[in-house]
Amino acid sequence: MNEALEAIRPLIAVFERLGVSYRVGGSVASSWHGIGRSTMDVDLTANLELSQVDSLVAGLQDAYYADAELIREALEHGQSFNLIHLETYFKVDVFPLQAREYEQRSFSRVVVVQQINFVSAEDIILKKLEWYRLSGGSERQWRDVIGVLNIQQGKLDMAYLQHWAMEIGVSDLLERVLEEGQA
């Protein structure tokens, strides 16, 4: 995971210089909050504006492959785009911050690790449960959730988890994973 964190440091430096808020999520966040696993990509959510794209690409030119036109097109459609770290070939998937109430609430919570902004343990559980459902039952997503639950046992805000699981339609999965984790 340290290689993944080092691969995103130049991006984070540019985000900070531009005033772009971000949160690292995906398998890097679940590995930090739970049980580590190898990955060759980093997922993060960013509050990036169209007006910042040219400055972003210019700031990244020495460290990443970044296509300004593709980034603008993705942002205009509310879709993710990716960057490739030239030294390590790590792929960074950047998801624009969505207007959905849960996304806004999740983004307001931050855990700072080695000067990098991560989503909270509760929010990576909820996102992984959503991805589990959307993927049709990815075992990798399920194992990531179990890993976070096991490592964070006794530290999680269960009221927050249960509330937002119901709001985003994964309360059945949360209940199931909590039962499985106790078995």
VENVEN-V535136 format. One record per pair of residues at least 12 apart in sequence whose C-alpha atoms are under 10 Angstrom apart, sorted by the first residue. I is the first residue (numbers start at 1). J is the second residue. Records with the same first field share a line. If there is no record, write none. Layout:
# VENVEN-V535136
I->J, J
This chain:
# VENVEN-V535136
1->27, 28, 29, 31, 32, 36, 37, 38, 39, 40, 42
2->28
3->38, 39, 40, 88, 90
4->28, 38, 39, 40, 41, 42, 85, 88, 90, 91, 92
5->24, 28, 42, 113, 114, 116
6->85, 88
7->41, 42, 63, 64, 84, 85, 86, 87, 88, 89, 90, 91, 92
8->24, 41, 42, 44, 63, 64, 83, 84, 85, 90, 91, 92, 116
9->63, 115, 116
10->59, 60, 62, 63, 64, 85
11->56, 57, 59, 60, 63, 64, 83, 85, 92
12->115, 116, 117
13->59, 60, 116
14->55, 56, 57, 58, 59, 60
15->46, 47, 48, 52, 55, 56, 59, 60
17->55, 56, 59
18->48, 52, 53, 55, 56, 59
19->47, 48, 52
20->46, 47, 48, 49, 52, 56
21->45, 46, 47, 48, 97, 107, 108, 117
22->44, 45, 46, 47, 48, 94, 95, 96, 97, 107, 110, 116, 117, 118, 119
23->43, 44, 45, 46, 47, 94, 95, 97, 106, 107, 108, 109, 110, 111, 112, 116, 117, 118, 119, 120
24->42, 43, 44, 45, 46, 94, 110, 111, 112, 116, 117, 118, 119, 120, 124
25->42, 43, 44, 45, 95, 117, 118, 119, 120, 121, 123, 124, 127, 128
26->39, 41, 42, 43, 44, 45, 93, 118, 119, 124, 125, 127, 128, 131, 141, 144
27->39, 40, 41, 42, 43, 124, 128, 140, 141, 144
28->40, 41, 42, 43, 44, 118, 124
29->42, 43, 44, 111, 117, 118, 119, 120, 121, 123, 124, 125, 144, 148
30->118, 119, 120, 121, 123, 124, 125, 128, 141, 143, 144, 145, 146, 147, 148, 149
31->144, 145, 147, 148
32->113, 118, 121, 148, 151
33->111, 118, 119, 120, 121, 122, 124, 125, 144, 145, 147, 148, 149, 150, 151, 152
34->121, 124, 125, 143, 144, 145, 146, 147, 148, 149, 150, 151, 152
35->143, 144, 145, 146, 147, 148, 149, 150, 151
36->144, 147, 148
37->140, 144
39->90, 91
40->88, 89, 90, 91, 92
41->82, 83, 84, 85, 89, 90, 91, 92, 93
42->82, 83, 90, 91, 92, 93, 94
43->80, 82, 91, 92, 93, 94, 95
44->80, 92, 93, 94, 95, 96, 97, 117, 118, 119
45->80, 93, 94, 95, 96, 97, 98, 103, 107, 118, 119
46->80, 94, 95, 96, 97, 98, 107
47->94, 95, 96, 97, 98, 107
48->75, 94, 95, 96, 97
49->72, 75, 76, 96, 97
50->68, 71, 72, 73, 74, 75, 76
51->72
52->72
53->66, 67, 68, 69, 71, 72, 75
54->67, 68, 69, 71, 72
55->68
56->68, 71
57->69, 71, 83
60->83, 85
61->86
62->85, 86, 87
63->83, 84, 85, 86, 87, 88
64->82, 83, 84, 85, 86, 87, 88, 89, 90, 91, 92
65->82, 83, 84, 85, 86, 89, 91
66->81, 82, 83, 84, 85
67->81, 82, 83
70->82
71->83, 94
74->94, 95, 96
75->94, 95, 96, 97
76->96
77->96
78->95, 96, 97, 98, 99
79->94, 95, 96, 97, 98
80->92, 93, 94, 95, 96, 97
81->93, 94, 95, 96
82->94, 95
100->168
101->164, 167, 168
102->123, 126, 164, 165, 167, 168
103->123, 127
105->123, 164
106->119, 120, 122, 123, 124, 126, 127, 164
107->119, 120, 123
108->120
109->122, 123
110->123
120->156
121->145, 148, 149, 151, 152, 155, 156, 157, 161
122->145, 148, 149, 152, 155, 156, 157, 158, 160, 161, 162, 164, 165
123->160, 161, 164, 165
124->144, 145, 148
125->141, 142, 144, 145, 146, 147, 148, 149, 161, 165, 174, 177
126->145, 161, 162, 164, 165, 168, 169, 170, 171, 173, 174
127->141, 145, 165, 168, 170
128->140, 141, 142, 143, 144, 145
129->141, 142, 144, 145, 165, 168, 169, 170, 171, 172, 173, 174, 177
130->165, 168, 169, 170, 173
132->145, 170, 173
133->169, 170, 173
142->173, 177
143->177
145->174, 177, 178, 181
146->177, 178, 180, 181, 182
147->181
149->177, 178, 181, 182
150->178, 181, 182
153->181
161->174
162->174, 175
